[in-house]
Amino acid sequence: MMLPAFPDAAPVAGLAGGFLIGLAAVIMLLGLGRIAGVSGMLARASGIADTGAPRSVALAFVVGLPLGATLVTLSSSGVEPRFTGSIAQLVIAGLLVGFGTRLGSGCTSGHGVCGLSRLSRRSMVATLTFMTSGFATVGLMHAFGFING
């Protein structure tokens, strides 16, 4: 399916991916009684956090994310991962995101997917903050000419 305003969009793939993310969150919540937030899983897998899913589950989750992405990339035609920044920029950005997820008691996946589905007020505020900040950032970048189109 082609969307005229978004020629590179892949709505069917996005829908399938969203379904799989939701399914994983449901399995984790119903099966283990735990939230499937990526930052929490990474903290547990790396030993930063002592609570959460069992460490073996957290390790499997964290290893499965890049492994799954690699399998999709290898089995799909036309998927080409690209990074526009330097390795230093990626490391700094990753550290800032990690700091923010610890400060915000979770990441976008934990709050947006798992928290909203549980009607968590904290997650509603966090997700509203994420989205508002993102909209404002794109608006400012567009206004200052960093984004064309």
DSSP file (Angstrom, degrees, kcal/mol; ACC not computed):
  #  RESIDUE AA STRUCTURE BP1 BP2  ACC     N-H-->O    O-->H-N    N-H-->O    O-->H-N    TCO  KAPPA ALPHA  PHI   PSI    X-CA   Y-CA   Z-CA
    1    1 A M              0   0    0      0, 0.0     2,-0.5     0, 0.0    11,-0.2   0.000 360.0 360.0 360.0 136.2    0.0    0.0    0.0
    2    2 A M        -     0   0    0      8,-0.1     3,-0.1     9,-0.1     8,-0.1  -0.919 360.0-155.8-113.0 132.5    1.3    3.4   -0.9
    3    3 A L  B >   -A    6   0A   0      3,-0.7     3,-1.2    -2,-0.5     6,-0.3  -0.935  13.3-145.7-104.3 117.3    0.5    6.6    1.0
    4    4 A P  T 3  S+     0   0    0      0, 0.0    -1,-0.1     0, 0.0     0, 0.0   0.849  98.2  45.2 -54.3 -41.3    0.9    9.6   -1.4
    5    5 A A  T 3  S+     0   0    0      1,-0.3    -3,-0.0    -3,-0.1    -2,-0.0   0.707 122.5  38.5 -76.2 -18.3    2.2   12.0    1.3
    6    6 A F  B X   +A    3   0A   0     -3,-1.2     3,-1.8     1,-0.1    -3,-0.7  -0.686  65.3 172.9-132.5  78.5    4.6    9.4    2.7
    7    7 A P  T 3  S+     0   0    0      0, 0.0    -1,-0.1     0, 0.0    -2,-0.1   0.738  81.8  48.6 -64.2 -22.6    6.1    7.4   -0.2
    8    8 A D  T 3  S+     0   0    0     -6,-0.1    -6,-0.0    -5,-0.0    -2,-0.0   0.394  85.3 120.7 -96.2   3.7    8.5    5.5    2.0
    9    9 A A    <   -     0   0    0     -3,-1.8    -6,-0.2    -6,-0.3    -3,-0.0  -0.322  45.2-164.5 -68.2 149.9    5.9    4.5    4.6
   10   10 A A     >  +     0   0    0      1,-0.1     4,-2.6    -8,-0.1     5,-0.2  -0.655  15.7 169.1-132.1  75.1    5.2    0.8    5.2
   11   11 A P  H  > S+     0   0    0      0, 0.0     4,-2.5     0, 0.0     5,-0.2   0.839  76.4  51.4 -63.5 -34.2    1.9    0.8    7.1
   12   12 A V  H  > S+     0   0    0      2,-0.2     4,-2.5     1,-0.2     5,-0.2   0.933 112.7  45.5 -68.1 -44.5    1.4   -3.0    6.8
   13   13 A A  H  > S+     0   0    0      2,-0.2     4,-2.7     1,-0.2    -1,-0.2   0.899 113.7  50.9 -63.8 -39.8    4.9   -3.7    8.3
   14   14 A G  H  X S+     0   0    0     -4,-2.6     4,-2.7     2,-0.2    -2,-0.2   0.903 110.6  48.5 -63.4 -41.6    4.2   -1.0   11.0
   15   15 A L  H  X S+     0   0    0     -4,-2.5     4,-2.4     2,-0.2    -2,-0.2   0.918 112.9  47.6 -64.4 -43.8    0.9   -2.7   11.9
   16   16 A A  H  X S+     0   0    0     -4,-2.5     4,-2.3     2,-0.2    -2,-0.2   0.918 113.4  48.3 -63.6 -43.3    2.5   -6.1   12.0
   17   17 A G  H  X S+     0   0    0     -4,-2.7     4,-2.4     2,-0.2    -2,-0.2   0.912 111.3  49.7 -63.6 -42.6    5.4   -4.7   14.2
   18   18 A G  H  X S+     0   0    0     -4,-2.7     4,-2.6     1,-0.2    -1,-0.2   0.896 109.9  51.6 -62.4 -40.5    3.0   -3.0   16.5
   19   19 A F  H  X S+     0   0    0     -4,-2.4     4,-2.7     2,-0.2    -2,-0.2   0.925 110.8  47.9 -61.1 -45.0    0.9   -6.2   16.9
   20   20 A L  H  X S+     0   0    0     -4,-2.3     4,-2.5     2,-0.2    -2,-0.2   0.886 111.3  50.1 -65.8 -38.9    4.1   -8.1   17.8
   21   21 A I  H  X S+     0   0    0     -4,-2.4     4,-2.3     2,-0.2    -1,-0.2   0.938 113.1  46.6 -63.4 -45.7    5.2   -5.5   20.3
   22   22 A G  H  X S+     0   0    0     -4,-2.6     4,-2.4     1,-0.2    -2,-0.2   0.902 111.7  51.0 -62.3 -41.0    1.8   -5.6   21.9
   23   23 A L  H  X S+     0   0    0     -4,-2.7     4,-2.7     2,-0.2    -1,-0.2   0.915 109.9  49.6 -62.6 -43.6    1.7   -9.3   21.9
   24   24 A A  H  X S+     0   0    0     -4,-2.5     4,-2.4     1,-0.2    -1,-0.2   0.900 110.9  50.3 -61.9 -40.4    5.1   -9.4   23.6
   25   25 A A  H  X S+     0   0    0     -4,-2.3     4,-2.5     2,-0.2    -2,-0.2   0.906 111.9  47.5 -64.7 -41.3    4.0   -6.9   26.2
   26   26 A V  H  X S+     0   0    0     -4,-2.4     4,-3.2     2,-0.2     5,-0.4   0.924 111.9  49.5 -65.6 -44.6    0.8   -9.0   26.9
   27   27 A I  H  X S+     0   0    0     -4,-2.7     4,-2.6     1,-0.2     5,-0.4   0.915 113.3  47.0 -61.4 -42.5    2.8  -12.3   27.2
   28   28 A M  H  X>S+     0   0    0     -4,-2.4     4,-2.1    -5,-0.2     6,-1.5   0.923 116.4  43.5 -65.6 -43.9    5.3  -10.6   29.6
   29   29 A L  H  X5S+     0   0    0     -4,-2.5     4,-1.0     4,-0.2    -2,-0.2   0.937 123.1  35.4 -69.2 -46.7    2.6   -9.1   31.8
   30   30 A L  H  <5S+     0   0    0     -4,-3.2    -2,-0.2    -5,-0.2    -3,-0.2   0.864 123.8  43.2 -76.1 -35.4    0.3  -12.1   31.9
   31   31 A G  H  <5S+     0   0    0     -4,-2.6    -3,-0.2    -5,-0.4    -2,-0.2   0.888 136.4   9.0 -78.7 -39.7    3.1  -14.7   31.9
   32   32 A L  H  <5S-     0   0    0     -4,-2.1    -3,-0.2    -5,-0.4    -2,-0.2   0.486  91.1-121.3-119.9  -7.3    5.5  -13.1   34.4
   33   33 A G  S  <<S+     0   0    0     -4,-1.0     2,-0.3    -5,-0.6    -4,-0.2   0.776  73.6 123.6  69.8  24.6    3.5  -10.2   35.9
   34   34 A R        -     0   0    0     -6,-1.5     2,-0.3    -9,-0.1    -1,-0.3  -0.853  65.5-113.6-121.3 154.2    6.2   -7.8   34.6
   35   35 A I        -     0   0    0     -2,-0.3     2,-0.4    -3,-0.1    18,-0.2  -0.653  19.7-138.9 -84.5 140.0    6.3   -4.8   32.3
   36   36 A A        +     0   0    0     -2,-0.3     2,-0.3    73,-0.1    -1,-0.1  -0.226  45.3 150.5 -95.1  44.0    8.2   -5.2   29.0
   37   37 A G     >  -     0   0    0     -2,-0.4     4,-2.2     1,-0.1     5,-0.2  -0.614  44.8-139.7 -77.1 134.3    9.9   -1.8   29.0
   38   38 A V  H  > S+     0   0    0     -2,-0.3     4,-2.7     1,-0.2     5,-0.2   0.900  99.2  50.7 -64.0 -43.2   13.2   -1.9   27.2
   39   39 A S  H  > S+     0   0    0      1,-0.2     4,-2.5     2,-0.2    -1,-0.2   0.899 111.5  48.6 -65.2 -38.4   15.1    0.3   29.7
   40   40 A G  H  > S+     0   0    0      2,-0.2     4,-2.3     1,-0.2    -1,-0.2   0.897 112.3  48.8 -65.6 -40.0   14.0   -1.7   32.6
   41   41 A M  H  X S+     0   0    0     -4,-2.2     4,-2.9     2,-0.2    -2,-0.2   0.911 112.3  48.2 -65.4 -42.1   15.0   -4.9   30.9
   42   42 A L  H  X S+     0   0    0     -4,-2.7     4,-2.4     2,-0.2     6,-0.3   0.914 111.3  50.3 -64.8 -42.1   18.4   -3.5   30.0
   43   43 A A  H  X>S+     0   0    0     -4,-2.5     6,-1.8    -5,-0.2     5,-1.6   0.908 114.6  44.4 -61.9 -41.8   18.9   -2.3   33.6
   44   44 A R  H ><5S+     0   0    0     -4,-2.3     3,-0.6     4,-0.2    -2,-0.2   0.915 113.6  49.5 -69.2 -43.1   18.0   -5.7   34.9
   45   45 A A  H 3<5S+     0   0    0     -4,-2.9    -2,-0.2     1,-0.2    -1,-0.2   0.872 113.6  46.3 -64.7 -36.8   20.1   -7.6   32.4
   46   46 A S  H 3<5S-     0   0    0     -4,-2.4    -1,-0.2    -5,-0.2    -2,-0.2   0.551 115.0-113.8 -84.9  -6.8   23.1   -5.4   33.0
   47   47 A G  T <<5S+     0   0    0     -3,-0.6    -3,-0.2    -4,-0.6    -4,-0.1   0.512  85.4 117.4  89.1   4.4   22.8   -5.7   36.8
   48   48 A I  S   <S+     0   0    0     -5,-1.6     2,-0.4    -6,-0.3    -4,-0.2   0.875  75.7  46.9 -69.8 -36.7   22.0   -2.0   37.4
   49   49 A A        -     0   0    0     -6,-1.8    -2,-0.2    -9,-0.1    -1,-0.1  -0.847  60.9-165.3-109.2 143.2   18.5   -2.9   38.7
   50   50 A D  S    S+     0   0    0     -2,-0.4     2,-0.2     5,-0.0    -1,-0.1   0.535  73.3  61.7 -99.1 -10.3   17.8   -5.6   41.3
   51   51 A T  S    S+     0   0    0      3,-0.0     2,-0.3     0, 0.0    -2,-0.1  -0.706  74.2  55.2-114.1 166.5   14.1   -5.8   40.7
   52   52 A G  S    S+     0   0    0     -2,-0.2     3,-0.1    -8,-0.0   -11,-0.1  -0.814  92.2   0.9 116.4-156.5   12.0   -6.7   37.7
   53   53 A A  S    S-     0   0    0     -2,-0.3     5,-0.1   -18,-0.2   -20,-0.0  -0.216  92.6 -79.3 -62.9 156.1   11.9   -9.7   35.5
   54   54 A P    >>  -     0   0    0      0, 0.0     4,-2.4     0, 0.0     3,-0.5  -0.287  44.8-116.5 -54.0 145.1   14.3  -12.6   36.2
   55   55 A R  H 3> S+     0   0    0      1,-0.3     4,-2.8     2,-0.2     5,-0.2   0.863 114.4  55.1 -58.0 -38.3   17.7  -11.7   34.9
   56   56 A S  H 3> S+     0   0    0      2,-0.2     4,-2.2     1,-0.2    -1,-0.3   0.888 109.5  47.3 -63.3 -37.9   17.7  -14.6   32.4
   57   57 A V  H <> S+     0   0    0     -3,-0.5     4,-2.5     2,-0.2    -2,-0.2   0.919 112.2  49.9 -67.2 -43.8   14.4  -13.3   30.9
   58   58 A A  H  X S+     0   0    0     -4,-2.4     4,-2.6     2,-0.2    -2,-0.2   0.902 111.0  49.5 -62.4 -41.6   15.9   -9.8   30.8
   59   59 A L  H  X S+     0   0    0     -4,-2.8     4,-2.7    -5,-0.2     5,-0.3   0.927 111.3  48.6 -62.7 -45.1   19.0  -11.1   29.1
   60   60 A A  H  X S+     0   0    0     -4,-2.2     4,-2.3     1,-0.2    -2,-0.2   0.900 112.5  49.5 -61.7 -40.3   17.0  -13.0   26.5
   61   61 A F  H  X S+     0   0    0     -4,-2.5     4,-1.4     2,-0.2    -2,-0.2   0.936 113.4  45.0 -63.0 -48.2   14.8   -9.9   25.9
   62   62 A V  H  < S+     0   0    0     -4,-2.6    -2,-0.2     1,-0.2    -1,-0.2   0.875 116.8  44.7 -67.6 -38.9   17.8   -7.6   25.4
   63   63 A V  H  X S+     0   0    0     -4,-2.7     4,-1.6    -5,-0.2    -1,-0.2   0.864 109.7  57.8 -71.3 -35.7   19.7  -10.1   23.2
   64   64 A G  H  X S+     0   0    0     -4,-2.3     4,-3.0    -5,-0.3     5,-0.3   0.791  94.9  65.7 -67.1 -29.2   16.5  -10.8   21.2
   65   65 A L  H  X S+     0   0    0     -4,-1.4     4,-2.1     2,-0.2    -1,-0.2   0.976 110.7  31.4 -61.1 -58.3   16.0   -7.2   20.2
   66   66 A P  H  > S+     0   0    0      0, 0.0     4,-2.4     0, 0.0    -1,-0.2   0.861 119.5  55.6 -69.6 -31.1   19.0   -6.8   17.9
   67   67 A L  H  X S+     0   0    0     -4,-1.6     4,-2.4     2,-0.2    -2,-0.2   0.932 109.2  46.3 -63.7 -44.9   18.9  -10.4   16.9
   68   68 A G  H  X S+     0   0    0     -4,-3.0     4,-2.3     2,-0.2    -1,-0.2   0.907 112.6  50.0 -62.8 -42.3   15.3  -10.1   15.7
   69   69 A A  H  X S+     0   0    0     -4,-2.1     4,-2.4    -5,-0.3    -1,-0.2   0.891 110.7  50.3 -63.7 -38.5   16.2   -6.8   13.9
   70   70 A T  H  X S+     0   0    0     -4,-2.4     4,-2.6     2,-0.2    -2,-0.2   0.917 109.7  50.2 -65.0 -43.4   19.1   -8.6   12.2
   71   71 A L  H  X S+     0   0    0     -4,-2.4     4,-1.9     2,-0.2    -2,-0.2   0.903 111.9  47.6 -62.5 -41.5   17.0  -11.5   11.1
   72   72 A V  H  X S+     0   0    0     -4,-2.3     4,-1.1     2,-0.2    -1,-0.2   0.919 112.2  50.1 -65.1 -42.8   14.4   -9.2    9.6
   73   73 A T  H  < S+     0   0    0     -4,-2.4     3,-0.4     1,-0.2     6,-0.3   0.916 113.3  45.4 -61.2 -44.2   17.1   -7.2    7.9
   74   74 A L  H  < S+     0   0    0     -4,-2.6    -1,-0.2     1,-0.2    -2,-0.2   0.811 116.7  44.7 -70.6 -29.8   18.7  -10.3    6.4
   75   75 A S  H  < S+     0   0    0     -4,-1.9     2,-0.3    -5,-0.2    -1,-0.2   0.533 105.3  73.4 -93.3  -5.4   15.4  -11.8    5.3
   76   76 A S  S  < S-     0   0    0     -4,-1.1     2,-0.4    -3,-0.4     3,-0.3  -0.791  72.2-134.6-109.3 150.1   13.9   -8.6    3.8
   77   77 A S  S    S+     0   0    0     -2,-0.3     3,-0.1     1,-0.2    -3,-0.1  -0.838  87.0  21.1 -98.9 141.6   14.8   -6.9    0.6
   78   78 A G  S    S+     0   0    0     -2,-0.4     2,-0.7     1,-0.3    -1,-0.2   0.395  82.9 127.7  89.1  -4.0   15.3   -3.1    0.7
   79   79 A V        +     0   0    0     -3,-0.3    -1,-0.3    -6,-0.3    -3,-0.1  -0.781  27.9 168.0 -89.0 119.6   16.0   -2.7    4.4
   80   80 A E        -     0   0    0     -2,-0.7     2,-0.1    -3,-0.1    -3,-0.0  -0.870  26.3-143.4-135.3 101.6   19.1   -0.8    4.8
   81   81 A P        -     0   0    0      0, 0.0     2,-0.4     0, 0.0    -2,-0.0  -0.393  24.0-175.7 -64.2 137.2   20.0    0.5    8.3
   82   82 A R        -     0   0    0     -2,-0.1     2,-0.5     0, 0.0    -2,-0.0  -0.995  17.7-161.3-136.2 142.6   21.7    3.9    8.2
   83   83 A F        -     0   0    0     -2,-0.4     4,-0.1     1,-0.1     7,-0.0  -0.991   1.4-166.9-122.6 124.6   23.2    6.1   10.9
   84   84 A T        +     0   0    0     -2,-0.5     2,-0.1     2,-0.1    -1,-0.1   0.673  67.1  64.9 -86.7 -16.3   23.6    9.8   10.1
   85   85 A G  S    S-     0   0    0      1,-0.1     2,-0.1     2,-0.0    -2,-0.1  -0.422  88.0 -95.5-100.5 177.2   25.8   10.6   13.0
   86   86 A S     >  -     0   0    0     -2,-0.1     4,-2.2     1,-0.1     5,-0.2  -0.346  39.2-104.1 -81.2 169.1   29.3    9.6   14.1
   87   87 A I  H  > S+     0   0    0      1,-0.2     4,-2.5     2,-0.2     5,-0.2   0.896 123.7  54.8 -60.4 -40.3   29.9    6.8   16.6
   88   88 A A  H  > S+     0   0    0      1,-0.2     4,-2.7     2,-0.2    -1,-0.2   0.914 107.7  49.1 -60.6 -43.2   30.7    9.4   19.3
   89   89 A Q  H  > S+     0   0    0      1,-0.2     4,-2.8     2,-0.2    -1,-0.2   0.907 111.1  49.9 -62.8 -41.4   27.3   11.1   18.6
   90   90 A L  H  X S+     0   0    0     -4,-2.2     4,-2.5     2,-0.2    -2,-0.2   0.905 111.9  47.6 -63.8 -41.6   25.5    7.7   18.9
   91   91 A V  H  X S+     0   0    0     -4,-2.5     4,-2.4     2,-0.2    -2,-0.2   0.935 114.2  46.2 -65.2 -46.5   27.3    6.9   22.2
   92   92 A I  H  X S+     0   0    0     -4,-2.7     4,-2.4     2,-0.2    -2,-0.2   0.927 113.6  49.0 -62.2 -45.0   26.5   10.3   23.6
   93   93 A A  H  X S+     0   0    0     -4,-2.8     4,-2.5     1,-0.2    -1,-0.2   0.913 111.0  50.7 -61.0 -42.9   22.9   10.1   22.5
   94   94 A G  H  X S+     0   0    0     -4,-2.5     4,-2.5     1,-0.2    -1,-0.2   0.898 110.4  48.9 -62.0 -41.5   22.6    6.6   24.0
   95   95 A L  H  X S+     0   0    0     -4,-2.4     4,-2.5     2,-0.2    -1,-0.2   0.900 111.6  49.4 -65.6 -40.6   23.9    7.8   27.3
   96   96 A L  H  X S+     0   0    0     -4,-2.4     4,-2.5     2,-0.2    -2,-0.2   0.907 111.7  48.4 -65.2 -41.2   21.5   10.7   27.4
   97   97 A V  H  X S+     0   0    0     -4,-2.5     4,-2.4     2,-0.2    -2,-0.2   0.924 111.3  50.9 -64.0 -43.3   18.6    8.5   26.6
   98   98 A G  H  X S+     0   0    0     -4,-2.5     4,-1.8     2,-0.2    -2,-0.2   0.912 110.7  48.4 -59.9 -43.6   19.7    6.1   29.3
   99   99 A F  H  X S+     0   0    0     -4,-2.5     4,-2.4     1,-0.2    -1,-0.2   0.922 111.9  50.2 -61.7 -44.2   19.9    8.9   31.8
  100  100 A G  H  X S+     0   0    0     -4,-2.5     4,-2.6     1,-0.2    -2,-0.2   0.869 107.9  52.1 -63.8 -37.6   16.5   10.1   30.8
  101  101 A T  H  <>S+     0   0    0     -4,-2.4     5,-2.9     2,-0.2    -1,-0.2   0.867 111.6  46.5 -69.4 -34.4   14.9    6.7   31.1
  102  102 A R  H ><5S+     0   0    0     -4,-1.8     3,-0.8     3,-0.2    -2,-0.2   0.902 114.6  47.8 -70.6 -39.9   16.3    6.4   34.6
  103  103 A L  H 3<5S+     0   0    0     -4,-2.4    -2,-0.2     1,-0.2    -1,-0.2   0.883 116.4  43.5 -65.1 -39.8   15.1    9.9   35.5
  104  104 A G  T 3<5S-     0   0    0     -4,-2.6    -1,-0.2     2,-0.2    -2,-0.2   0.304 110.5-119.1 -90.8   8.5   11.6    9.3   34.0
  105  105 A S  T < 5S+     0   0    0     -3,-0.8     2,-0.2    -4,-0.2    -3,-0.2   0.866  84.5  10.9  55.7  39.6   11.3    5.8   35.6
  106  106 A G  S   <S-     0   0    0     -5,-2.9    -2,-0.2    -6,-0.2     2,-0.2  -0.705  78.7 -98.3 144.5 167.1   11.0    4.2   32.2
  107  107 A C     >  -     0   0    0     -2,-0.2     4,-2.8    -5,-0.0     5,-0.4  -0.448  47.5 -87.6-107.3-179.6   11.3    4.6   28.5
  108  108 A T  H  >>S+     0   0    0      1,-0.2     4,-2.7     2,-0.2     5,-0.5   0.866 126.4  50.7 -59.7 -37.6    8.9    5.4   25.7
  109  109 A S  I  >>S+     0   0    0      3,-0.2     4,-1.6     2,-0.2     5,-1.4   0.924 112.5  45.8 -68.8 -41.6    8.1    1.7   25.2
  110  110 A G  I  4>S+     0   0    0      3,-0.2     5,-2.3     2,-0.2     4,-0.2   0.944 124.7  31.8 -65.4 -48.0    7.5    1.1   28.8
  111  111 A H  I  <>S+     0   0    0     -4,-2.8     5,-1.8     3,-0.2    -2,-0.2   0.939 124.7  43.2 -75.3 -47.7    5.3    4.1   29.3
  112  112 A G  I  <5S+     0   0    0     -4,-2.7    -3,-0.2    -5,-0.4    -2,-0.2   0.881 128.8  22.3 -70.5 -40.7    3.7    4.3   25.8
  113  113 A V  I  X<S+     0   0    0     -4,-1.6     4,-0.9    -5,-0.5    -3,-0.2   0.918 136.4  25.5 -92.3 -54.3    2.9    0.7   25.2
  114  114 A C  I  ><S+     0   0    0     -5,-1.4     4,-0.8    -4,-0.2    -3,-0.2   0.900 123.7  46.3 -82.4 -42.1    2.7   -0.9   28.7
  115  115 A G  I >4XS+     0   0    0     -5,-2.3     5,-2.4    -6,-0.2     3,-0.7   0.926 112.8  47.8 -69.6 -45.5    1.8    2.0   30.9
  116  116 A L  H >4<S+     0   0    0     -5,-1.8     3,-1.5     1,-0.2    -1,-0.2   0.886 108.0  56.0 -63.6 -37.5   -0.9    3.4   28.7
  117  117 A S  H 3<5S+     0   0    0     -4,-0.9    -1,-0.2     1,-0.3    -2,-0.2   0.749 110.1  46.3 -67.4 -21.2   -2.5    0.0   28.3
  118  118 A R  T <<5S-     0   0    0     -4,-0.8    -1,-0.3    -3,-0.7    -2,-0.2   0.344 114.4-120.0 -97.9   5.0   -2.7   -0.2   32.1
  119  119 A L  T < 5 +     0   0    0     -3,-1.5     2,-0.4     1,-0.2    -3,-0.2   0.838  47.0 176.3  58.7  37.2   -4.1    3.3   32.3
  120  120 A S     >< -     0   0    0     -5,-2.4     4,-2.1     1,-0.2    -1,-0.2  -0.599  27.0-150.9 -73.1 124.0   -1.2    4.4   34.5
  121  121 A R  H  > S+     0   0    0     -2,-0.4     4,-2.5     1,-0.2     5,-0.2   0.908  97.6  54.0 -62.1 -42.0   -1.4    8.2   35.2
  122  122 A R  H  > S+     0   0    0      1,-0.2     4,-2.5     2,-0.2    -1,-0.2   0.899 110.1  47.4 -59.4 -40.9    2.4    8.5   35.4
  123  123 A S  H  > S+     0   0    0      2,-0.2     4,-2.9     1,-0.2     5,-0.2   0.850 108.7  54.3 -69.9 -34.2    2.7    6.9   32.0
  124  124 A M  H  X S+     0   0    0     -4,-2.1     4,-2.3     2,-0.2    -2,-0.2   0.936 112.3  43.5 -63.5 -45.0    0.0    9.2   30.5
  125  125 A V  H  X S+     0   0    0     -4,-2.5     4,-2.3     2,-0.2    -2,-0.2   0.926 115.4  49.1 -65.3 -44.2    2.0   12.2   31.8
  126  126 A A  H  X S+     0   0    0     -4,-2.5     4,-2.7    -5,-0.2    -2,-0.2   0.928 113.0  46.3 -62.0 -45.8    5.3   10.7   30.6
  127  127 A T  H  X S+     0   0    0     -4,-2.9     4,-2.7     2,-0.2     5,-0.2   0.898 111.8  51.0 -66.3 -40.2    3.9    9.9   27.1
  128  128 A L  H  X S+     0   0    0     -4,-2.3     4,-2.6    -5,-0.2    -1,-0.2   0.901 111.7  48.8 -61.1 -40.1    2.3   13.3   26.8
  129  129 A T  H  X S+     0   0    0     -4,-2.3     4,-2.5     2,-0.2    -2,-0.2   0.920 111.4  49.0 -65.4 -44.4    5.7   14.8   27.7
  130  130 A F  H  X S+     0   0    0     -4,-2.7     4,-2.4     2,-0.2    -2,-0.2   0.949 115.3  43.7 -58.2 -50.0    7.6   12.7   25.2
  131  131 A M  H  X S+     0   0    0     -4,-2.7     4,-2.8     2,-0.2     5,-0.2   0.919 114.3  48.5 -66.4 -44.5    5.1   13.5   22.4
  132  132 A T  H  X S+     0   0    0     -4,-2.6     4,-2.6    -5,-0.2    -1,-0.2   0.917 113.0  48.6 -61.9 -43.4    5.0   17.2   23.1
  133  133 A S  H  X S+     0   0    0     -4,-2.5     4,-2.6    -5,-0.2    -1,-0.2   0.903 112.2  49.2 -63.2 -41.1    8.8   17.5   23.3
  134  134 A G  H  X S+     0   0    0     -4,-2.4     4,-2.5    -5,-0.2     5,-0.2   0.929 112.0  47.3 -64.0 -46.0    9.1   15.6   20.0
  135  135 A F  H  X S+     0   0    0     -4,-2.8     4,-2.6     1,-0.2    -2,-0.2   0.927 114.1  47.8 -60.5 -44.9    6.6   17.8   18.3
  136  136 A A  H  X S+     0   0    0     -4,-2.6     4,-2.7    -5,-0.2     5,-0.2   0.909 111.3  50.6 -63.9 -41.8    8.2   21.0   19.6
  137  137 A T  H  X S+     0   0    0     -4,-2.6     4,-2.8     2,-0.2     5,-0.2   0.932 112.7  45.3 -62.7 -46.2   11.7   19.7   18.6
  138  138 A V  H  X S+     0   0    0     -4,-2.5     4,-2.5     2,-0.2    -1,-0.2   0.910 113.0  51.7 -64.0 -41.5   10.6   18.9   15.1
  139  139 A G  H  X S+     0   0    0     -4,-2.6     4,-2.5    -5,-0.2    -2,-0.2   0.922 112.8  44.4 -60.4 -45.1    8.8   22.3   14.9
  140  140 A L  H  X S+     0   0    0     -4,-2.7     4,-2.3     2,-0.2     6,-0.2   0.909 113.0  50.6 -66.2 -42.3   11.9   24.2   16.0
  141  141 A M  H  <>S+     0   0    0     -4,-2.8     5,-2.6    -5,-0.2     6,-1.1   0.891 113.3  46.5 -63.6 -37.6   14.2   22.2   13.7
  142  142 A H  H ><5S+     0   0    0     -4,-2.5     3,-1.2     4,-0.2    -2,-0.2   0.920 111.9  50.8 -68.3 -43.2   11.8   23.0   10.8
  143  143 A A  H 3<5S+     0   0    0     -4,-2.5    -2,-0.2     1,-0.3    -1,-0.2   0.848 112.4  46.5 -63.3 -35.1   11.6   26.7   11.8
  144  144 A F  T 3<5S-     0   0    0     -4,-2.3    -1,-0.3    -5,-0.1    -2,-0.2   0.366 119.3-108.2 -92.0   5.3   15.4   27.0   11.9
  145  145 A G  T < 5S+     0   0    0     -3,-1.2    -3,-0.2     2,-0.2    -4,-0.1   0.603  85.5 120.5  84.4  12.0   15.9   25.2    8.7
  146  146 A F  S   <S+     0   0    0     -5,-2.6     2,-0.4    -6,-0.2    -4,-0.2   0.716  77.8  45.1 -78.5 -19.6   17.4   22.0   10.0
  147  147 A I  S    S-     0   0    0     -6,-1.1     2,-0.3    -9,-0.1    -2,-0.2  -0.991  75.7-159.4-124.5 128.8   14.5   20.0    8.3
  148  148 A N              0   0    0     -2,-0.4    -6,-0.0     1,-0.2    -2,-0.0  -0.800 360.0 360.0-104.5 149.0   13.4   20.7    4.8
  149  149 A G              0   0    0     -2,-0.3    -1,-0.2    -7,-0.1    -7,-0.0   0.429 360.0 360.0 116.2 360.0   10.0   19.8    3.4
